[in-house]
Amino acid sequence: MSDFPYAERFAPHRALPEVGEERRDVLAALAAMAAAEDPTWESGQCSGTMYCGDHEHYEFLNEAFGHFSHVNSLQRDMCPSSTKFESEIIAMTLDLLGASNVTATRPAGLVTSGGTGSILHAVLAYRDARPEVARPNIIKPESAHPAFAKAGHLFGVEVRVAPIDPVTTQVDLDWVAAHVDDSTIALVGSACNYGYGTVDPIAELGELALQRGVGLHVDACLGGFLLPFGRELGYDIPAFDYAVPGVTSISADTHKYGYALKGTSVVTFADQRLRNAQYFYQTDWSGGKYCSPGMDGSRSGGLLAATWAAMVSLGREGFRRYAADIFATAAAMRAAVAEHDALRVVGSPTFLFSITSDAFEIYHVNDFLRTRGWRLNGQQYPNAIHMAVTRPQTQAGVVERWRTDLADAVRYASTKGFEPAQSGSIYGGVAGGSTAEVDEAVKFFMADMMDQQMSLP
């Protein structure tokens, strides 16, 4: 990909044009770029990323968004619809996540900008709910999302990283128990984790959290809107929600398997008082008394409207139907993996699965699959690739194409052995290396890449 895409086709804007361009020309350029990019995922060969993949659904959400695209949800007196949308999004999410089991406190939540936003707000709430703790810490599995490390960095919270069992890929409970102390404000478990599609032992973590008097955040950003329906369909998915004693907060992404537009997630709390701890107030400002429910000030009323529209238009029946297709497709794709002795699936996955090999460098499989139009995500420790099954994979013919292309990829990788491969492991993409030297080089490469992406040629 060019450092500055479309530079040859569309003239770059190095400053605001003196005279604005015709709207029809602007829209034509946007349509051309969308038409060029959509085929990369429409085939169903892209892991994750596009969770619905239904253009008719996107058009519906765009129309819903358009009615409120100009609205700042901060002004609730002018636009009370934002209160309706957000409160009902939170209520529906809490209901899905078993909040009816919470009786001693009042559950609550907040719509955020995404999974990272939900995790940041949860860690902020736990920190500010315990102001007496001078040097707070949280304990997360190594497999839990890096957003927890980002939260620790931003908020001055120590992040203790618990190892995972290499076979089950679940967190080491004994390690967690040994490292809880008086400054621990919360434990973390995933349902499911990004790397392996594994659900951590939430029941055991909940029991430990209750014994030690600390919170337990379940990161269900990936699984929150899919795993509950998997359980309804009879799949062996352990309890992970508010039905588990000790769970005090859960994050779930509406913009993933909630099939909303990108830019929304929900962080929920078993106790409204914990949610309120993340609020920010400044009452002595000359501009007036300032209050914000989270880190964001202005928020899009359009995204709230579109998220609400996605949820109420699908209903439980729609979510359940999509979940049935996704779980069945994931099982069929894993069965294709099992046809090859040189491959193995890591851990006990759900709808997302990870593949590695002891017979050759697994990234060779990825290299070959890329030539057939597949886009899988690379992992490390051990080197692996994973597929997050979404609705585009449930299209007719995709599983058959996966089986054929994977067989060809295994034959190719067998000829390469453990030679260095072209691809590697960068979250959301591909790159190379895992040694300390290469890790440092990747940092510089990514920083330089971002600089180039933000600069004109």
GUTOR-813379 format. One record per residue (C-alpha): residue number from 1; residue in three letters; x, z, y. Coordinates in steps of 0.05 Angstrom, whole numbers, always signed. Example, Ala and Ser with C-alpha at 12.3 -4.5 7.8 and 13.67 -1.06 7.14 Angstrom:
+------+-------+--------+--------+--------+
| voro | marse |     xx |     zz |     yy |
+------+-------+--------+--------+--------+
|    1 |   ALA |   +246 |   +156 |    -90 |
|    2 |   SER |   +273 |   +143 |    -21 |
+------+-------+--------+--------+--------+
***
This chain:
+------+-------+--------+--------+--------+
| voro | marse |     xx |     zz |     yy |
+------+-------+--------+--------+--------+
|    1 |   MET |     +0 |     +0 |     +0 |
|    2 |   SER |    +24 |    -16 |    +70 |
|    3 |   ASP |    +45 |    +42 |   +114 |
|    4 |   PHE |     -7 |    +17 |   +163 |
|    5 |   PRO |    -63 |    -16 |   +123 |
|    6 |   TYR |   -101 |    -76 |   +151 |
|    7 |   ALA |    -48 |    -87 |   +205 |
|    8 |   GLU |    -44 |   -161 |   +188 |
|    9 |   ARG |   -119 |   -171 |   +184 |
|   10 |   PHE |   -143 |   -129 |   +242 |
|   11 |   ALA |   -101 |   -119 |   +305 |
|   12 |   PRO |    -80 |    -46 |   +313 |
|   13 |   HIS |   -105 |     -7 |   +373 |
|   14 |   ARG |    -45 |    +23 |   +408 |
|   15 |   ALA |    -89 |    +49 |   +464 |
|   16 |   LEU |   -162 |    +49 |   +482 |
|   17 |   PRO |   -184 |    -23 |   +496 |
|   18 |   GLU |   -197 |    -35 |   +570 |
|   19 |   VAL |   -262 |    -68 |   +552 |
|   20 |   GLY |   -300 |    -44 |   +492 |
|   21 |   GLU |   -307 |    -91 |   +432 |
|   22 |   GLU |   -375 |   -119 |   +413 |
|   23 |   ARG |   -412 |    -73 |   +366 |
|   24 |   ARG |   -425 |   -130 |   +318 |
|   25 |   ASP |   -350 |   -143 |   +313 |
|   26 |   VAL |   -335 |    -69 |   +302 |
|   27 |   LEU |   -388 |    -65 |   +248 |
|   28 |   ALA |   -362 |   -129 |   +216 |
|   29 |   ALA |   -292 |    -99 |   +212 |
|   30 |   LEU |   -319 |    -35 |   +180 |
|   31 |   ALA |   -360 |    -75 |   +130 |
|   32 |   ALA |   -299 |   -116 |   +111 |
|   33 |   MET |   -257 |    -54 |    +98 |
|   34 |   ALA |   -311 |    -21 |    +57 |
|   35 |   ALA |   -321 |    -84 |    +16 |
|   36 |   ALA |   -247 |    -86 |     +1 |
|   37 |   GLU |   -243 |    -13 |    -20 |
|   38 |   ASP |   -308 |     +1 |    -58 |
|   39 |   PRO |   -288 |    -41 |   -119 |
|   40 |   THR |   -231 |     +8 |   -134 |
|   41 |   TRP |   -283 |    +59 |   -158 |
|   42 |   GLU |   -346 |    +18 |   -173 |
|   43 |   SER |   -318 |     -2 |   -241 |
|   44 |   GLY |   -320 |    +70 |   -265 |
|   45 |   GLN |   -244 |    +72 |   -276 |
|   46 |   CYS |   -227 |   +123 |   -223 |
|   47 |   SER |   -221 |   +196 |   -242 |
|   48 |   GLY |   -264 |   +241 |   -197 |
|   49 |   THR |   -266 |   +222 |   -124 |
|   50 |   MET |   -333 |   +186 |   -124 |
|   51 |   TYR |   -382 |   +233 |   -158 |
|   52 |   CYS |   -447 |   +196 |   -151 |
|   53 |   GLY |   -426 |   +123 |   -143 |
|   54 |   ASP |   -497 |   +100 |   -128 |
|   55 |   HIS |   -500 |    +57 |    -66 |
|   56 |   GLU |   -576 |    +66 |    -61 |
|   57 |   HIS |   -566 |   +141 |    -61 |
|   58 |   TYR |   -512 |   +134 |     -7 |
|   59 |   GLU |   -559 |    +92 |    +35 |
|   60 |   PHE |   -612 |   +146 |    +29 |
|   61 |   LEU |   -562 |   +199 |    +51 |
|   62 |   ASN |   -537 |   +156 |   +108 |
|   63 |   GLU |   -608 |   +150 |   +134 |
|   64 |   ALA |   -618 |   +225 |   +129 |
|   65 |   PHE |   -552 |   +236 |   +164 |
|   66 |   GLY |   -571 |   +186 |   +219 |
|   67 |   HIS |   -630 |   +227 |   +241 |
|   68 |   PHE |   -584 |   +285 |   +258 |
|   69 |   SER |   -516 |   +252 |   +268 |
|   70 |   HIS |   -516 |   +271 |   +341 |
|   71 |   VAL |   -534 |   +344 |   +328 |
|   72 |   ASN |   -487 |   +403 |   +334 |
|   73 |   SER |   -515 |   +455 |   +287 |
|   74 |   LEU |   -486 |   +509 |   +332 |
|   75 |   GLN |   -546 |   +500 |   +378 |
|   76 |   ARG |   -600 |   +528 |   +333 |
|   77 |   ASP |   -649 |   +541 |   +390 |
|   78 |   MET |   -650 |   +466 |   +405 |
|   79 |   CYS |   -646 |   +443 |   +333 |
|   80 |   PRO |   -680 |   +495 |   +288 |
|   81 |   SER |   -678 |   +443 |   +232 |
|   82 |   SER |   -605 |   +462 |   +220 |
|   83 |   THR |   -628 |   +533 |   +203 |
|   84 |   LYS |   -678 |   +505 |   +153 |
|   85 |   PHE |   -627 |   +458 |   +121 |
|   86 |   GLU |   -570 |   +508 |   +116 |
|   87 |   SER |   -612 |   +567 |    +93 |
|   88 |   GLU |   -646 |   +525 |    +39 |
|   89 |   ILE |   -580 |   +494 |    +16 |
|   90 |   ILE |   -553 |   +565 |     +8 |
|   91 |   ALA |   -617 |   +591 |    -26 |
|   92 |   MET |   -618 |   +533 |    -76 |
|   93 |   THR |   -545 |   +542 |    -91 |
|   94 |   LEU |   -553 |   +617 |   -101 |
|   95 |   ASP |   -612 |   +605 |   -147 |
|   96 |   LEU |   -571 |   +555 |   -189 |
|   97 |   LEU |   -514 |   +605 |   -193 |
|   98 |   GLY |   -556 |   +662 |   -220 |
|   99 |   ALA |   -565 |   +704 |   -158 |
|  100 |   SER |   -631 |   +730 |   -185 |
|  101 |   ASN |   -588 |   +776 |   -227 |
|  102 |   VAL |   -563 |   +810 |   -164 |
|  103 |   THR |   -612 |   +866 |   -147 |
|  104 |   ALA |   -572 |   +921 |   -113 |
|  105 |   THR |   -549 |   +878 |    -54 |
|  106 |   ARG |   -573 |   +818 |    -15 |
|  107 |   PRO |   -538 |   +752 |    -33 |
|  108 |   ALA |   -519 |   +705 |    +23 |
|  109 |   GLY |   -475 |   +645 |    +37 |
|  110 |   LEU |   -447 |   +594 |    +85 |
|  111 |   VAL |   -442 |   +518 |    +84 |
|  112 |   THR |   -369 |   +499 |    +96 |
|  113 |   SER |   -330 |   +434 |   +104 |
|  114 |   GLY |   -307 |   +429 |    +32 |
|  115 |   GLY |   -277 |   +466 |    -27 |
|  116 |   THR |   -215 |   +488 |    +12 |
|  117 |   GLY |   -260 |   +512 |    +68 |
|  118 |   SER |   -302 |   +553 |    +20 |
|  119 |   ILE |   -240 |   +585 |    -12 |
|  120 |   LEU |   -210 |   +600 |    +56 |
|  121 |   HIS |   -274 |   +634 |    +80 |
|  122 |   ALA |   -278 |   +675 |    +16 |
|  123 |   VAL |   -207 |   +701 |    +23 |
|  124 |   LEU |   -218 |   +715 |    +97 |
|  125 |   ALA |   -281 |   +755 |    +79 |
|  126 |   TYR |   -245 |   +797 |    +27 |
|  127 |   ARG |   -188 |   +811 |    +75 |
|  128 |   ASP |   -232 |   +831 |   +134 |
|  129 |   ALA |   -278 |   +872 |    +90 |
|  130 |   ARG |   -219 |   +917 |    +74 |
|  131 |   PRO |   -186 |   +930 |   +142 |
|  132 |   GLU |   -154 |   +994 |   +115 |
|  133 |   VAL |   -109 |   +953 |    +69 |
|  134 |   ALA |    -45 |   +939 |   +108 |
|  135 |   ARG |    -15 |   +887 |    +60 |
|  136 |   PRO |    -72 |   +858 |    +19 |
|  137 |   ASN |    -62 |   +815 |    -42 |
|  138 |   ILE |   -104 |   +771 |    -88 |
|  139 |   ILE |    -89 |   +751 |   -159 |
|  140 |   LYS |   -103 |   +680 |   -182 |
|  141 |   PRO |    -87 |   +641 |   -245 |
|  142 |   GLU |    -31 |   +590 |   -237 |
|  143 |   SER |    -83 |   +537 |   -252 |
|  144 |   ALA |   -128 |   +558 |   -194 |
|  145 |   HIS |   -131 |   +512 |   -134 |
|  146 |   PRO |    -74 |   +512 |    -83 |
|  147 |   ALA |   -125 |   +528 |    -29 |
|  148 |   PHE |   -116 |   +601 |    -48 |
|  149 |   ALA |    -42 |   +596 |    -32 |
|  150 |   LYS |    -61 |   +562 |    +33 |
|  151 |   ALA |   -109 |   +619 |    +49 |
|  152 |   GLY |    -54 |   +670 |    +35 |
|  153 |   HIS |     -7 |   +632 |    +80 |
|  154 |   LEU |    -57 |   +628 |   +137 |
|  155 |   PHE |    -85 |   +698 |   +133 |
|  156 |   GLY |    -25 |   +739 |   +113 |
|  157 |   VAL |    -51 |   +755 |    +44 |
|  158 |   GLU |     -1 |   +759 |    -14 |
|  159 |   VAL |    -20 |   +713 |    -71 |
|  160 |   ARG |     +1 |   +738 |   -139 |
|  161 |   VAL |     +2 |   +681 |   -189 |
|  162 |   ALA |    -17 |   +699 |   -260 |
|  163 |   PRO |     +9 |   +655 |   -317 |
|  164 |   ILE |    -39 |   +618 |   -362 |
|  165 |   ASP |    -40 |   +614 |   -437 |
|  166 |   PRO |     -7 |   +548 |   -455 |
|  167 |   VAL |    -57 |   +535 |   -511 |
|  168 |   THR |   -123 |   +557 |   -480 |
|  169 |   THR |   -101 |   +544 |   -408 |
|  170 |   GLN |   -140 |   +607 |   -389 |
|  171 |   VAL |   -110 |   +662 |   -346 |
|  172 |   ASP |    -69 |   +717 |   -378 |
|  173 |   LEU |   -115 |   +777 |   -372 |
|  174 |   ASP |    -61 |   +828 |   -390 |
|  175 |   TRP |    -16 |   +801 |   -334 |
|  176 |   VAL |    -73 |   +806 |   -284 |
|  177 |   ALA |    -89 |   +878 |   -306 |
|  178 |   ALA |    -16 |   +898 |   -299 |
|  179 |   HIS |    -11 |   +871 |   -228 |
|  180 |   VAL |    -73 |   +900 |   -196 |
|  181 |   ASP |    -56 |   +955 |   -147 |
|  182 |   ASP |    -87 |   +993 |    -89 |
|  183 |   SER |    -75 |   +933 |    -43 |
|  184 |   THR |   -111 |   +882 |    -87 |
|  185 |   ILE |   -174 |   +858 |    -52 |
|  186 |   ALA |   -197 |   +806 |   -102 |
|  187 |   LEU |   -185 |   +771 |   -168 |
|  188 |   VAL |   -196 |   +696 |   -178 |
|  189 |   GLY |   -222 |   +655 |   -236 |
|  190 |   SER |   -240 |   +581 |   -242 |
|  191 |   ALA |   -302 |   +548 |   -270 |
|  192 |   CYS |   -274 |   +500 |   -283 |
|  193 |   ASN |   -202 |   +490 |   -260 |
|  194 |   TYR |   -179 |   +423 |   -231 |
|  195 |   GLY |   -122 |   +412 |   -279 |
|  196 |   TYR |   -154 |   +421 |   -348 |
|  197 |   GLY |   -229 |   +429 |   -339 |
|  198 |   THR |   -223 |   +499 |   -368 |
|  199 |   VAL |   -268 |   +558 |   -351 |
|  200 |   ASP |   -229 |   +623 |   -344 |
|  201 |   PRO |   -254 |   +686 |   -380 |
|  202 |   ILE |   -299 |   +706 |   -323 |
|  203 |   ALA |   -335 |   +761 |   -362 |
|  204 |   GLU |   -269 |   +796 |   -376 |
|  205 |   LEU |   -245 |   +786 |   -305 |
|  206 |   GLY |   -311 |   +816 |   -280 |
|  207 |   GLU |   -302 |   +877 |   -324 |
|  208 |   LEU |   -232 |   +886 |   -298 |
|  209 |   ALA |   -255 |   +877 |   -226 |
|  210 |   LEU |   -308 |   +931 |   -235 |
|  211 |   GLN |   -258 |   +979 |   -267 |
|  212 |   ARG |   -209 |   +971 |   -210 |
|  213 |   GLY |   -259 |   +967 |   -154 |
|  214 |   VAL |   -239 |   +898 |   -128 |
|  215 |   GLY |   -276 |   +834 |   -115 |
|  216 |   LEU |   -279 |   +773 |   -161 |
|  217 |   HIS |   -284 |   +703 |   -133 |
|  218 |   VAL |   -304 |   +648 |   -180 |
|  219 |   ASP |   -279 |   +580 |   -156 |
|  220 |   ALA |   -335 |   +535 |   -182 |
|  221 |   CYS |   -321 |   +480 |   -131 |
|  222 |   LEU |   -317 |   +430 |   -188 |
|  223 |   GLY |   -367 |   +460 |   -237 |
|  224 |   GLY |   -417 |   +496 |   -194 |
|  225 |   PHE |   -468 |   +440 |   -193 |
|  226 |   LEU |   -454 |   +414 |   -264 |
|  227 |   LEU |   -437 |   +471 |   -311 |
|  228 |   PRO |   -505 |   +506 |   -303 |
|  229 |   PHE |   -540 |   +443 |   -328 |
|  230 |   GLY |   -489 |   +436 |   -384 |
|  231 |   ARG |   -509 |   +505 |   -407 |
|  232 |   GLU |   -583 |   +485 |   -404 |
|  233 |   LEU |   -566 |   +424 |   -446 |
|  234 |   GLY |   -535 |   +468 |   -500 |
|  235 |   TYR |   -461 |   +457 |   -487 |
|  236 |   ASP |   -415 |   +516 |   -503 |
|  237 |   ILE |   -400 |   +538 |   -432 |
|  238 |   PRO |   -388 |   +613 |   -421 |
|  239 |   ALA |   -424 |   +651 |   -368 |
|  240 |   PHE |   -388 |   +646 |   -301 |
|  241 |   ASP |   -440 |   +660 |   -247 |
|  242 |   TYR |   -475 |   +720 |   -218 |
|  243 |   ALA |   -503 |   +737 |   -286 |
|  244 |   VAL |   -433 |   +765 |   -300 |
|  245 |   PRO |   -425 |   +836 |   -273 |
|  246 |   GLY |   -367 |   +840 |   -225 |
|  247 |   VAL |   -373 |   +771 |   -195 |
|  248 |   THR |   -377 |   +780 |   -120 |
|  249 |   SER |   -369 |   +709 |    -93 |
|  250 |   ILE |   -373 |   +637 |   -117 |
|  251 |   SER |   -354 |   +572 |    -84 |
|  252 |   ALA |   -389 |   +507 |   -104 |
|  253 |   ASP |   -379 |   +438 |    -74 |
|  254 |   THR |   -442 |   +401 |    -55 |
|  255 |   HIS |   -400 |   +340 |    -39 |
|  256 |   LYS |   -377 |   +335 |   -112 |
|  257 |   TYR |   -429 |   +343 |   -166 |
|  258 |   GLY |   -481 |   +362 |   -114 |
|  259 |   TYR |   -480 |   +288 |    -96 |
|  260 |   ALA |   -479 |   +300 |    -21 |
|  261 |   LEU |   -436 |   +264 |    +30 |
|  262 |   LYS |   -363 |   +285 |    +36 |
|  263 |   GLY |   -352 |   +345 |    +81 |
|  264 |   THR |   -396 |   +400 |    +52 |
|  265 |   SER |   -389 |   +458 |     +4 |
|  266 |   VAL |   -423 |   +525 |     -4 |
|  267 |   VAL |   -389 |   +593 |     -8 |
|  268 |   THR |   -437 |   +646 |    -34 |
|  269 |   PHE |   -432 |   +722 |    -36 |
|  270 |   ALA |   -467 |   +773 |    -78 |
|  271 |   ASP |   -471 |   +819 |    -17 |
|  272 |   GLN |   -490 |   +796 |    +52 |
|  273 |   ARG |   -442 |   +849 |    +81 |
|  274 |   LEU |   -383 |   +813 |    +49 |
|  275 |   ARG |   -406 |   +747 |    +79 |
|  276 |   ASN |   -413 |   +781 |   +147 |
|  277 |   ALA |   -340 |   +804 |   +144 |
|  278 |   GLN |   -317 |   +732 |   +157 |
|  279 |   TYR |   -357 |   +728 |   +222 |
|  280 |   PHE |   -318 |   +724 |   +287 |
|  281 |   TYR |   -340 |   +757 |   +351 |
|  282 |   GLN |   -312 |   +759 |   +422 |
|  283 |   THR |   -360 |   +795 |   +469 |
|  284 |   ASP |   -316 |   +799 |   +531 |
|  285 |   TRP |   -303 |   +726 |   +545 |
|  286 |   SER |   -322 |   +699 |   +615 |
|  287 |   GLY |   -358 |   +641 |   +582 |
|  288 |   GLY |   -407 |   +688 |   +548 |
|  289 |   LYS |   -411 |   +728 |   +485 |
|  290 |   TYR |   -382 |   +685 |   +429 |
|  291 |   CYS |   -402 |   +690 |   +356 |
|  292 |   SER |   -383 |   +643 |   +299 |
|  293 |   PRO |   -405 |   +650 |   +226 |
|  294 |   GLY |   -338 |   +623 |   +202 |
|  295 |   MET |   -276 |   +587 |   +224 |
|  296 |   ASP |   -312 |   +526 |   +250 |
|  297 |   GLY |   -348 |   +524 |   +316 |
|  298 |   SER |   -386 |   +459 |   +322 |
|  299 |   ARG |   -413 |   +433 |   +257 |
|  300 |   SER |   -450 |   +369 |   +239 |
|  301 |   GLY |   -526 |   +373 |   +235 |
|  302 |   GLY |   -523 |   +306 |   +200 |
|  303 |   LEU |   -483 |   +333 |   +141 |
|  304 |   LEU |   -531 |   +391 |   +134 |
|  305 |   ALA |   -590 |   +344 |   +133 |
|  306 |   ALA |   -558 |   +296 |    +83 |
|  307 |   THR |   -538 |   +353 |    +36 |
|  308 |   TRP |   -607 |   +382 |    +38 |
|  309 |   ALA |   -636 |   +313 |    +25 |
|  310 |   ALA |   -591 |   +302 |    -35 |
|  311 |   MET |   -611 |   +367 |    -67 |
|  312 |   VAL |   -686 |   +365 |    -57 |
|  313 |   SER |   -691 |   +291 |    -75 |
|  314 |   LEU |   -657 |   +300 |   -142 |
|  315 |   GLY |   -686 |   +367 |   -162 |
|  316 |   ARG |   -667 |   +403 |   -226 |
|  317 |   GLU |   -692 |   +345 |   -269 |
|  318 |   GLY |   -646 |   +295 |   -233 |
|  319 |   PHE |   -585 |   +340 |   -236 |
|  320 |   ARG |   -599 |   +355 |   -310 |
|  321 |   ARG |   -606 |   +281 |   -326 |
|  322 |   TYR |   -540 |   +264 |   -292 |
|  323 |   ALA |   -506 |   +322 |   -326 |
|  324 |   ALA |   -529 |   +298 |   -394 |
|  325 |   ASP |   -498 |   +230 |   -382 |
|  326 |   ILE |   -433 |   +260 |   -356 |
|  327 |   PHE |   -423 |   +309 |   -413 |
|  328 |   ALA |   -439 |   +256 |   -465 |
|  329 |   THR |   -391 |   +207 |   -432 |
|  330 |   ALA |   -335 |   +260 |   -428 |
|  331 |   ALA |   -344 |   +274 |   -502 |
|  332 |   ALA |   -340 |   +200 |   -519 |
|  333 |   MET |   -277 |   +191 |   -477 |
|  334 |   ARG |   -244 |   +251 |   -510 |
|  335 |   ALA |   -263 |   +223 |   -578 |
|  336 |   ALA |   -225 |   +159 |   -560 |
|  337 |   VAL |   -164 |   +203 |   -544 |
|  338 |   ALA |   -170 |   +237 |   -611 |
|  339 |   GLU |   -161 |   +170 |   -646 |
|  340 |   HIS |    -87 |   +173 |   -628 |
|  341 |   ASP |    -42 |   +223 |   -662 |
|  342 |   ALA |     +9 |   +215 |   -606 |
|  343 |   LEU |    -40 |   +243 |   -555 |
|  344 |   ARG |    -71 |   +311 |   -548 |
|  345 |   VAL |   -123 |   +342 |   -502 |
|  346 |   VAL |    -99 |   +405 |   -467 |
|  347 |   GLY |   -140 |   +469 |   -473 |
|  348 |   SER |   -215 |   +471 |   -482 |
|  349 |   PRO |   -243 |   +424 |   -429 |
|  350 |   THR |   -314 |   +414 |   -405 |
|  351 |   PHE |   -329 |   +349 |   -367 |
|  352 |   LEU |   -258 |   +342 |   -342 |
|  353 |   PHE |   -201 |   +334 |   -393 |
|  354 |   SER |   -126 |   +330 |   -391 |
|  355 |   ILE |    -81 |   +289 |   -438 |
|  356 |   THR |     -8 |   +300 |   -456 |
|  357 |   SER |    +39 |   +276 |   -510 |
|  358 |   ASP |    +98 |   +303 |   -550 |
|  359 |   ALA |   +115 |   +233 |   -574 |
|  360 |   PHE |   +131 |   +200 |   -508 |
|  361 |   GLU |   +128 |   +209 |   -433 |
|  362 |   ILE |    +54 |   +210 |   -418 |
|  363 |   TYR |    +63 |   +178 |   -350 |
|  364 |   HIS |    +78 |   +113 |   -387 |
|  365 |   VAL |     +5 |   +114 |   -409 |
|  366 |   ASN |    -14 |   +123 |   -336 |
|  367 |   ASP |    +32 |    +65 |   -315 |
|  368 |   PHE |     -2 |    +18 |   -364 |
|  369 |   LEU |    -73 |    +41 |   -349 |
|  370 |   ARG |    -60 |    +27 |   -275 |
|  371 |   THR |    -48 |    -47 |   -293 |
|  372 |   ARG |   -118 |    -47 |   -323 |
|  373 |   GLY |   -150 |    -18 |   -260 |
|  374 |   TRP |   -153 |    +56 |   -280 |
|  375 |   ARG |   -135 |   +111 |   -231 |
|  376 |   LEU |   -121 |   +177 |   -266 |
|  377 |   ASN |    -90 |   +239 |   -235 |
|  378 |   GLY |    -20 |   +262 |   -254 |
|  379 |   GLN |     -2 |   +334 |   -271 |
|  380 |   GLN |    +61 |   +374 |   -288 |
|  381 |   TYR |    +83 |   +434 |   -330 |
|  382 |   PRO |    +71 |   +400 |   -378 |
|  383 |   ASN |    +69 |   +328 |   -355 |
|  384 |   ALA |     -2 |   +304 |   -365 |
|  385 |   ILE |    -57 |   +260 |   -337 |
|  386 |   HIS |   -129 |   +277 |   -329 |
|  387 |   MET |   -197 |   +246 |   -323 |
|  388 |   ALA |   -254 |   +280 |   -284 |
|  389 |   VAL |   -316 |   +245 |   -311 |
|  390 |   THR |   -367 |   +227 |   -257 |
|  391 |   ARG |   -429 |   +183 |   -255 |
|  392 |   PRO |   -390 |   +118 |   -248 |
|  393 |   GLN |   -360 |   +130 |   -317 |
|  394 |   THR |   -430 |   +134 |   -347 |
|  395 |   GLN |   -442 |    +60 |   -334 |
|  396 |   ALA |   -450 |    +15 |   -394 |
|  397 |   GLY |   -384 |    -11 |   -421 |
|  398 |   VAL |   -337 |    +39 |   -388 |
|  399 |   VAL |   -325 |    +81 |   -450 |
|  400 |   GLU |   -312 |    +19 |   -491 |
|  401 |   ARG |   -263 |     -6 |   -439 |
|  402 |   TRP |   -229 |    +62 |   -439 |
|  403 |   ARG |   -221 |    +61 |   -514 |
|  404 |   THR |   -190 |     -9 |   -514 |
|  405 |   ASP |   -144 |     +2 |   -454 |
|  406 |   LEU |   -121 |    +70 |   -479 |
|  407 |   ALA |   -102 |    +41 |   -546 |
|  408 |   ASP |    -61 |    -13 |   -511 |
|  409 |   ALA |    -30 |    +40 |   -466 |
|  410 |   VAL |     -8 |    +83 |   -525 |
|  411 |   ARG |    +25 |    +22 |   -557 |
|  412 |   TYR |    +61 |     +9 |   -492 |
|  413 |   ALA |    +83 |    +82 |   -483 |
|  414 |   SER |   +109 |    +84 |   -554 |
|  415 |   THR |   +159 |    +29 |   -537 |
|  416 |   LYS |   +183 |    +68 |   -476 |
|  417 |   GLY |   +192 |   +137 |   -507 |
|  418 |   PHE |   +219 |   +187 |   -457 |
|  419 |   GLU |   +248 |   +137 |   -408 |
|  420 |   PRO |   +232 |   +153 |   -335 |
|  421 |   ALA |   +163 |   +127 |   -316 |
|  422 |   GLN |   +139 |    +97 |   -250 |
|  423 |   SER |    +83 |   +147 |   -239 |
|  424 |   GLY |    +83 |   +223 |   -237 |
|  425 |   SER |    +46 |   +282 |   -209 |
|  426 |   ILE |    +19 |   +289 |   -139 |
|  427 |   TYR |    -50 |   +319 |   -128 |
|  428 |   GLY |    -99 |   +263 |   -116 |
|  429 |   GLY |    -48 |   +209 |   -130 |
|  430 |   VAL |    +15 |   +189 |   -166 |
|  431 |   ALA |    +89 |   +200 |   -153 |
|  432 |   GLY |   +151 |   +220 |   -192 |
|  433 |   GLY |   +192 |   +280 |   -213 |
|  434 |   SER |   +187 |   +354 |   -228 |
|  435 |   THR |   +257 |   +382 |   -219 |
|  436 |   ALA |   +274 |   +426 |   -159 |
|  437 |   GLU |   +313 |   +369 |   -127 |
|  438 |   VAL |   +256 |   +320 |   -136 |
|  439 |   ASP |   +205 |   +371 |   -112 |
|  440 |   GLU |   +244 |   +378 |    -47 |
|  441 |   ALA |   +249 |   +303 |    -41 |
|  442 |   VAL |   +174 |   +296 |    -52 |
|  443 |   LYS |   +162 |   +345 |     +6 |
|  444 |   PHE |   +203 |   +301 |    +52 |
|  445 |   PHE |   +170 |   +238 |    +24 |
|  446 |   MET |   +100 |   +264 |    +35 |
|  447 |   ALA |   +115 |   +289 |   +105 |
|  448 |   ASP |   +145 |   +221 |   +122 |
|  449 |   MET |    +87 |   +185 |    +90 |
|  450 |   MET |    +37 |   +225 |   +131 |
|  451 |   ASP |    +77 |   +211 |   +194 |
|  452 |   GLN |    +75 |   +137 |   +179 |
|  453 |   GLN |     +1 |   +138 |   +164 |
|  454 |   MET |    -12 |   +171 |   +232 |
|  455 |   SER |    +33 |   +122 |   +270 |
|  456 |   LEU |    +28 |    +50 |   +290 |
|  457 |   PRO |    +78 |     -2 |   +264 |
+------+-------+--------+--------+--------+
***
